[in-house]
Amino acid sequence: MSLTLKRNIEYMKTSHNYGFDGLLVKKGKSSDRLKTSMKSMEVKRKVFNIVKLLLHHIFATPFTKMEKDLVNDGSHQYFEDVLQKIEENKYEDSQQVFDDLVDILEATTRTNKEVNTMFLGNNGIEVKKITYSKEDVELMANQMRKKIYNLENNLFREELEVNQNEEKQDLEIIQPMDDLDKIFKTLQSRFPAVPALILMTKALDISLSKSLDLDFIRNELEETNKKYQPKFKSYKFFPSRKHDFNMDKVIHSYIAGYQFHKMITKLSNSPVPMRTILNMSDAIESITYIENKKSTESYEKQKDLFKKQGKEDENGNVEEMLLFHGTAVASLDSILTSNFIVDALPQQLNTQNEQRKKTMMFGRGVYFSELPAISLMYGNGLLLCKVLPGNCEIFKPKGVPPPEISAEYDSREVQSNNSQGVIHVVKSPAQILPYCVIQLKKQSLSSQYTKPSQC
């Protein structure tokens, strides 16, 4: 037995709800348990929602079908089978439902086999497989028994209170409770960022109890809502022959599309490789405009600082550029959420299946290019950013690596031998504002590239 399991069982032995072996004592179908008739639609609805909640419990996985099971031959039951039997009116009272749930736990723990769970993606492809040992399953079953026992008691306590109030006319009459789905939808509209499972749990608590502190629940959900609030807003657009110029934020997709098409056709004697993009005129799948309040505030603050430092053009404006950054698609979300991290390692693997090193051959900083064909050498995730170059150092490669960017400069522009800017190294993430994600069509992303020119 694992140390974790031992500790959990020892803890559970201290509770009067558990027997000597640490398992919840299963009471028989006797008169000491209130049998609530399932003929009542209200009871049926509440019991159904309780089982539905249990299905999404963190420890319920070994006892559910998920999407991974083969066709069930009827020899083994799962929580989903209980839901189906409730819908088919196979139960006479709620006690039978809870007994079936506990029977499923016991039947699963009796097997000496490991439990394999396969998680499937939206496209039906296996994305993760977890194997639970027998000890894992026993531990999870113990936790599920406790959860079932508590939910069962709450339901019984409510029914008992209703019966007592009906018998005693001098007691306050219990008002009918709101429907669980109604409570859930109300919470979901008020706290849209909170995961549905958390909202369903709170809705069930409200539905089954008459003495909850609603102010406490509201404050708790407000904090949770802030925690799960998206760190950025995104607006996705697709190329089309039809144009709705009144569509919110659509102007940004036109700017990004124009910048891509203008720069993808430019040829350069680049000191670095350039990826070949096929069917360039129709290469864009979609453009997603990004708004991140925190990154914008940091960018505008840096812009004001450059202005105070006199880093302006002849018109008194702080210079801004639109530059491309290529990365792994999996890295995009992190960049859009928290902006760039100068020393972040690439996620791609090299030919030896090792993490690719970050060389920074032109100095320490975040790397950009005016040419998307160069940026796309570093990944299929193409990000167009607003950049404040500040005081920029011009560097032309002559076969010798440059020194680090000195303190007097905010960025470095690496030029080709015809003075075309090909690489921009930006020292601080505060000088960068992620602007648009440009997703290219798969058929346009070739593995071909042009070799760097000799400098």
Buried (B, 14 or more C-beta within 10 A) or exposed (E): EEEEBEEBBEEBEEEEEBEEEBBBEBBEEEEEBBBBEBEEEEBBBBBBBBBBBBBBBEBBBBBBBBEBBEEEEEEBBBBBBBBEBBEEEBBEBBBBBBBBBBEBBEBBBEEEEEBEBEEEEEEEEEEEEEEBEBBBBBBBBBBBBBBBBEBBEBBBEBBEEBEEBEEEEEEEEEEEBEBBEEBBEBBBEEBEEBEEEBBBBBBBEBBBEEEEEEEEBBEBBEEBBEEEEEEBEBBEBEEEEEEEEEEEBBEBBEBBBEBBBEBBEEEBBBBBEBBBBEEBEEBBBBBBBBBBEEBBEBBEEBBEBBEEEEBEEEEEEBBBBBBBBBBBEEBBEBBBBBBBEBEBEBBEEEEEEEEBEEEBBBBEBBBBBBBBBBBBBBBBBBBBBBBBBBEBBEBEBEEEEBEEBEEEBBBBBBBBBEEBBBBBBBBBBBBBBBBBBBBBBEEBBEEEBBEBBEB
